[in-house]
Protein backbone atom coordinates (compact mmCIF):
# COMPACT_ATOMS: atom_id res chain seq x y z
CA UNK A 1 0.00 0.00 0.00
CA UNK A 2 1.01 3.64 -0.39
CA UNK A 3 1.92 5.50 2.81
CA UNK A 4 3.36 8.91 3.64
CA UNK A 5 6.46 8.05 5.64
CA UNK A 6 8.57 10.33 7.83
CA UNK A 7 12.23 9.38 7.50
CA UNK A 8 14.63 10.45 10.28
CA UNK A 9 17.43 12.90 9.52
CA UNK A 10 20.04 14.84 11.44
CA UNK A 11 18.31 18.12 10.59
CA UNK A 12 14.82 16.73 11.14
CA UNK A 13 12.59 14.24 9.39
CA UNK A 14 11.54 14.36 5.77
CA UNK A 15 8.49 13.02 3.95
CA UNK A 16 8.52 10.29 1.34
CA UNK A 17 5.69 8.30 -0.27
CA UNK A 18 6.59 4.61 -0.01
CA UNK A 19 5.05 1.25 -0.80
CA UNK A 20 4.87 -0.77 2.41
CA UNK A 21 2.94 -3.91 3.41
CA UNK A 22 -0.66 -3.31 4.37
CA UNK A 23 -1.32 -3.89 8.08
CA UNK A 24 -3.32 -6.86 9.31
CA UNK A 25 -5.81 -6.49 12.14
CA UNK A 26 -5.23 -8.35 15.37
CA UNK A 27 -8.06 -10.16 17.15
CA UNK A 28 -9.15 -6.94 18.87
CA UNK A 29 -8.53 -4.54 15.98
CA UNK A 30 -10.36 -3.18 12.93
CA UNK A 31 -8.81 -2.70 9.48
CA UNK A 32 -9.98 0.41 7.62
CA UNK A 33 -9.52 1.32 3.96
CA UNK A 34 -8.67 5.01 4.25
CA UNK A 35 -10.50 7.36 1.89
CA UNK A 36 -9.36 10.67 3.38
CA UNK A 37 -7.22 11.87 6.29
CA UNK A 38 -6.96 15.23 8.01
CA UNK A 39 -3.71 17.17 8.14
CA UNK A 40 -2.76 18.94 11.38
CA UNK A 41 -0.05 21.42 12.31
CA UNK A 42 1.22 19.11 15.05
CA UNK A 43 2.29 16.59 12.41
CA UNK A 44 4.78 19.09 11.04
CA UNK A 45 6.29 19.47 14.50
CA UNK A 46 6.59 15.69 14.86
CA UNK A 47 8.28 15.49 11.47
CA UNK A 48 10.78 18.21 12.34
CA UNK A 49 11.65 16.46 15.61
CA UNK A 50 12.13 13.02 14.02
CA UNK A 51 15.94 12.96 13.92
CA UNK A 52 16.59 9.38 15.02
CA UNK A 53 14.77 6.06 15.14
CA UNK A 54 12.75 4.18 12.57
CA UNK A 55 10.64 5.61 9.74
CA UNK A 56 7.02 6.20 10.75
CA UNK A 57 3.79 6.72 8.87
CA UNK A 58 2.36 10.21 9.35
CA UNK A 59 -1.22 11.15 10.24
CA UNK A 60 -3.52 11.02 13.26
CA UNK A 61 -7.09 11.00 11.86
CA UNK A 62 -8.91 9.30 9.01
CA UNK A 63 -12.19 8.38 7.37
CA UNK A 64 -12.91 5.23 5.39
CA UNK A 65 -14.71 1.91 5.35
CA UNK A 66 -14.14 -1.18 7.47
CA UNK A 67 -12.59 -4.00 5.41
CA UNK A 68 -11.48 -6.36 8.19
CA UNK A 69 -12.59 -7.16 11.73
CA UNK A 70 -10.74 -9.16 14.40
CA UNK A 71 -12.62 -12.10 15.87
CA UNK A 72 -12.87 -10.41 19.29
CA UNK A 73 -14.35 -7.17 17.94
CA UNK A 74 -18.00 -6.41 18.51
CA UNK A 75 -20.03 -3.51 17.13
CA UNK A 76 -18.26 -3.06 13.78
CA UNK A 77 -18.56 -5.02 10.56
CA UNK A 78 -17.16 -4.90 7.05
CA UNK A 79 -18.62 -2.08 4.99
CA UNK A 80 -19.22 0.28 7.92
CA UNK A 81 -18.29 3.90 7.19
CA UNK A 82 -16.09 5.12 10.04
CA UNK A 83 -13.88 7.98 11.12
CA UNK A 84 -11.22 7.62 13.75
CA UNK A 85 -8.16 8.76 15.64
CA UNK A 86 -4.81 7.01 15.73
CA UNK A 87 -1.29 6.83 14.35
CA UNK A 88 -0.22 6.20 10.77
CA UNK A 89 -3.35 7.45 9.02
CA UNK A 90 -1.76 9.00 5.91
CA UNK A 91 -1.87 5.62 4.20
CA UNK A 92 -4.26 3.49 2.18
CA UNK A 93 -5.02 1.23 5.16
CA UNK A 94 -4.87 1.64 8.91
CA UNK A 95 -5.65 -0.59 11.87
CA UNK A 96 -7.53 0.89 14.81
CA UNK A 97 -8.96 -0.04 18.17
CA UNK A 98 -12.76 -0.36 18.02
CA UNK A 99 -13.16 2.41 20.60
CA UNK A 100 -11.10 4.76 18.42
CA UNK A 101 -13.79 4.66 15.72
CA UNK A 102 -16.98 6.66 15.25
CA UNK A 103 -19.75 6.14 12.67
CA UNK A 104 -20.03 8.53 9.74
CA UNK A 105 -23.51 9.91 9.04
CA UNK A 106 -24.93 9.00 5.64
CA UNK A 107 -24.89 12.60 4.41
CA UNK A 108 -21.26 13.31 5.42
CA UNK A 109 -18.53 13.03 2.79
CA UNK A 110 -15.20 11.30 3.38
CA UNK A 111 -13.57 14.73 3.47
CA UNK A 112 -16.00 16.14 6.06
CA UNK A 113 -15.55 13.03 8.21
CA UNK A 114 -11.75 13.09 7.99
CA UNK A 115 -11.79 16.69 9.23
CA UNK A 116 -13.68 15.80 12.43
CA UNK A 117 -11.83 13.42 14.78
CA UNK A 118 -8.57 15.04 15.87
CA UNK A 119 -9.71 18.63 16.21
CA UNK A 120 -13.07 17.91 17.85
CA UNK A 121 -11.61 15.33 20.23
CA UNK A 122 -8.97 17.92 21.19
CA UNK A 123 -11.53 20.72 21.49
CA UNK A 124 -13.91 18.60 23.57
CA UNK A 125 -11.09 17.52 25.87
CA UNK A 126 -10.03 21.15 26.35
CA UNK A 127 -13.50 22.60 26.84
CA UNK A 128 -15.35 19.85 28.68
CA UNK A 129 -12.97 17.38 30.30
CA UNK A 130 -10.37 19.96 31.36
CA UNK A 131 -12.16 23.29 31.05
CA UNK A 132 -15.36 22.18 32.83
CA UNK A 133 -17.50 24.09 30.33
CA UNK A 134 -21.04 24.77 31.52
CA UNK A 135 -23.99 26.23 29.67
CA UNK A 136 -23.91 29.99 30.15
CA UNK A 137 -20.11 30.25 30.41
CA UNK A 138 -18.07 32.80 28.52
CA UNK A 139 -15.19 31.44 26.43
CA UNK A 140 -12.18 33.01 24.73
CA UNK A 141 -10.28 31.14 21.98
CA UNK A 142 -7.09 32.53 20.49
CA UNK A 143 -5.71 31.37 17.16
CA UNK A 144 -9.33 30.60 16.36
CA UNK A 145 -9.07 30.27 12.57
CA UNK A 146 -7.12 26.99 12.65
CA UNK A 147 -8.75 23.57 12.86
CA UNK A 148 -8.66 23.17 16.65
CA UNK A 149 -9.62 26.79 17.24
CA UNK A 150 -12.65 26.60 14.96
CA UNK A 151 -13.66 23.25 16.45
CA UNK A 152 -13.44 24.77 19.93
CA UNK A 153 -15.56 27.74 18.86
CA UNK A 154 -18.26 25.57 17.29
CA UNK A 155 -18.22 23.11 20.19
CA UNK A 156 -18.51 25.83 22.81
CA UNK A 157 -21.57 27.29 21.11
CA UNK A 158 -23.14 23.88 20.51
CA UNK A 159 -22.79 23.06 24.22
CA UNK A 160 -24.35 26.31 25.41
CA UNK A 161 -21.60 28.90 25.87
CA UNK A 162 -23.25 32.27 26.41
CA UNK A 163 -20.41 34.32 24.94
CA UNK A 164 -17.68 33.17 22.55
CA UNK A 165 -14.79 35.56 21.99
CA UNK A 166 -12.06 34.83 19.44
CA UNK A 167 -8.89 36.48 18.24
CA UNK A 168 -6.87 36.59 15.04
CA UNK A 169 -4.44 38.94 13.34
CA UNK A 170 -6.67 38.92 10.26
CA UNK A 171 -9.82 41.05 10.08
CA UNK A 172 -11.02 38.89 7.18
CA UNK A 173 -10.74 35.70 9.26
CA UNK A 174 -12.57 37.34 12.17
CA UNK A 175 -15.41 38.29 9.86
CA UNK A 176 -15.68 34.70 8.66
CA UNK A 177 -15.53 33.34 12.22
CA UNK A 178 -18.70 35.25 13.07
CA UNK A 179 -20.59 32.85 10.80
CA UNK A 180 -19.38 29.94 12.96
CA UNK A 181 -20.56 31.35 16.27
CA UNK A 182 -18.07 34.02 17.31
CA UNK A 183 -19.86 36.76 19.25
CA UNK A 184 -16.82 39.03 19.60
CA UNK A 185 -13.75 39.12 17.37
CA UNK A 186 -10.50 40.70 18.54
CA UNK A 187 -7.99 41.81 15.92
CA UNK A 188 -4.77 41.45 17.90
CA UNK A 189 -2.82 43.33 15.23
CA UNK A 190 -4.72 46.46 16.30
CA UNK A 191 -6.34 45.76 19.68
CA UNK A 192 -4.97 44.91 23.11
CA UNK A 193 -6.31 41.52 24.26
CA UNK A 194 -6.91 42.34 27.93
CA UNK A 195 -8.74 45.60 27.27
CA UNK A 196 -10.89 44.04 24.55
CA UNK A 197 -11.91 41.05 26.67
CA UNK A 198 -12.66 43.17 29.72
CA UNK A 199 -14.74 45.54 27.58
CA UNK A 200 -16.64 42.60 26.12
CA UNK A 201 -17.40 41.11 29.54
CA UNK A 202 -18.21 44.32 31.46
CA UNK A 203 -14.94 43.98 33.36
CA UNK A 204 -15.66 40.47 34.64
CA UNK A 205 -13.29 38.46 32.46
CA UNK A 206 -14.01 35.12 30.80
CA UNK A 207 -14.77 31.81 32.47
CA UNK A 208 -12.65 29.68 30.14
CA UNK A 209 -9.75 30.25 27.75
CA UNK A 210 -8.60 27.74 25.13
CA UNK A 211 -5.04 28.80 24.32
CA UNK A 212 -3.04 27.63 21.31
CA UNK A 213 -0.42 30.40 21.41
CA UNK A 214 1.26 30.10 24.79
CA UNK A 215 4.28 32.21 25.74
CA UNK A 216 3.60 35.58 24.15
CA UNK A 217 0.05 35.83 25.52
CA UNK A 218 0.25 33.74 28.70
CA UNK A 219 0.33 36.65 31.15
CA UNK A 220 -2.49 38.43 29.34
CA UNK A 221 -4.54 35.23 29.40
CA UNK A 222 -4.25 34.99 33.18
CA UNK A 223 -5.28 38.62 33.53
CA UNK A 224 -8.37 37.99 31.37
CA UNK A 225 -9.85 35.24 33.53
CA UNK A 226 -12.89 35.74 35.74
CA UNK A 227 -13.06 34.44 39.30
CA UNK A 228 -12.76 30.62 39.17
CA UNK A 229 -11.63 30.91 35.56
CA UNK A 230 -9.86 28.08 33.73
CA UNK A 231 -7.02 28.39 31.23
CA UNK A 232 -6.35 25.32 29.06
CA UNK A 233 -3.17 25.44 26.97
CA UNK A 234 -3.04 23.18 23.92
CA UNK A 235 -0.08 24.50 21.93
CA UNK A 236 2.79 26.96 22.02
CA UNK A 237 2.79 28.68 18.65
CA UNK A 238 4.00 31.84 20.44
CA UNK A 239 6.70 30.05 22.39
CA UNK A 240 6.99 27.66 25.30
CA UNK A 241 8.30 30.18 27.85
CA UNK A 242 6.56 33.05 29.58
CA UNK A 243 7.59 35.88 31.86
CA UNK A 244 5.73 36.32 35.10
CA UNK A 245 2.50 35.19 36.70
CA UNK A 246 0.94 37.34 39.38
CA UNK A 247 0.49 34.72 42.09
CA UNK A 248 -1.80 37.07 43.99
CA UNK A 249 -4.14 37.13 40.99
CA UNK A 250 -3.97 33.34 40.73
CA UNK A 251 -4.77 33.03 44.42
CA UNK A 252 -7.43 35.70 44.76
CA UNK A 253 -9.38 34.61 41.68
CA UNK A 254 -8.97 30.87 42.39
CA UNK A 255 -7.78 30.21 38.87
CA UNK A 256 -6.95 26.87 37.22
CA UNK A 257 -4.03 26.70 34.76
CA UNK A 258 -4.15 23.43 32.81
CA UNK A 259 -1.93 21.85 30.18
CA UNK A 260 -3.49 19.31 27.79
CA UNK A 261 -1.72 16.99 25.34
CA UNK A 262 -2.08 13.49 23.92
CA UNK A 263 1.67 12.86 24.06
CA UNK A 264 1.62 11.67 27.67
CA UNK A 265 -1.76 9.91 27.63
CA UNK A 266 -2.07 6.21 28.11
CA UNK A 267 -3.96 4.28 25.45
CA UNK A 268 -6.89 3.92 27.84
CA UNK A 269 -6.93 7.70 28.39
CA UNK A 270 -6.81 8.38 24.64
CA UNK A 271 -9.73 6.04 23.98
CA UNK A 272 -11.69 7.62 26.83
CA UNK A 273 -11.24 11.04 25.20
CA UNK A 274 -12.54 9.70 21.89
CA UNK A 275 -15.57 8.12 23.51
CA UNK A 276 -16.36 11.27 25.51
CA UNK A 277 -16.24 13.31 22.31
CA UNK A 278 -18.47 10.81 20.52
CA UNK A 279 -20.98 10.90 23.37
CA UNK A 280 -21.34 14.67 23.43
CA UNK A 281 -20.59 15.79 19.88
CA UNK A 282 -21.68 13.09 17.43
CA UNK A 283 -25.35 14.15 17.68
CA UNK A 284 -24.32 17.67 16.62
CA UNK A 285 -22.13 16.29 13.82
CA UNK A 286 -25.02 14.17 12.53
CA UNK A 287 -27.27 17.22 12.49
CA UNK A 288 -24.69 19.19 10.49
CA UNK A 289 -23.84 21.73 13.21
CA UNK A 290 -20.22 20.63 13.65
CA UNK A 291 -18.88 20.46 10.10
CA UNK A 292 -15.64 22.37 9.67
CA UNK A 293 -15.02 24.34 6.50
CA UNK A 294 -12.50 22.63 4.24
CA UNK A 295 -9.86 25.10 3.15
CA UNK A 296 -8.16 22.82 0.63
CA UNK A 297 -7.66 19.17 -0.29
CA UNK A 298 -4.51 17.48 -1.62
CA UNK A 299 -3.79 14.05 -3.04
CA UNK A 300 -1.64 11.85 -0.82
CA UNK A 301 1.24 12.11 -3.29
CA UNK A 302 1.23 15.87 -2.65
CA UNK A 303 1.47 15.67 1.13
CA UNK A 304 4.67 17.76 1.13
CA UNK A 305 2.69 20.55 -0.53
CA UNK A 306 -0.05 20.16 2.09
CA UNK A 307 2.49 20.46 4.92
CA UNK A 308 4.06 23.52 3.31
CA UNK A 309 0.64 25.12 2.90
CA UNK A 310 -0.45 24.55 6.49
CA UNK A 311 2.91 25.77 7.81
CA UNK A 312 2.22 29.20 6.26
CA UNK A 313 -0.81 29.57 8.58
CA UNK A 314 -2.87 31.29 5.92
CA UNK A 315 -5.61 28.67 5.85
CA UNK A 316 -8.95 28.72 7.63
CA UNK A 317 -10.48 25.43 8.68
CA UNK A 318 -9.06 22.06 7.68
CA UNK A 319 -6.63 20.65 5.16
CA UNK A 320 -7.50 17.10 4.04
CA UNK A 321 -5.58 14.46 2.07
CA UNK A 322 -7.45 12.31 -0.44
CA UNK A 323 -6.13 8.74 -0.32
CA UNK A 324 -5.29 7.14 -3.67
Secondary structure, 3 states (H helix, E strand, C coil): CEEEEEECCCCCCEEEEEECCCCCCCCCEEEEEEEEEEECHHHHHHHHHCCCCCCEECCCEEEEEEEEECCCCCCCCCCCEEEEECCCCCECEEEEEHHHEEECCCCCCHHHHHCCHHHHHHHHHHHHHHCCCCCCCEEEECCCCCHHHHHHHHHHHHCCCCEEEEEECCHHHHHHHHHHCCCEEEECCCCCHHHHHHHHCCCCCEEEEEECCCHHHHHHHHHCEEEEEEEEECCCCCCCCCCCCCHHHHHHCCCEEEECCCCCCCHHHHHHHHHHHHHHHHHHHHCCCCCCCEEEEEEHHHHHHHHHHHHCCCCCCEEEEECC
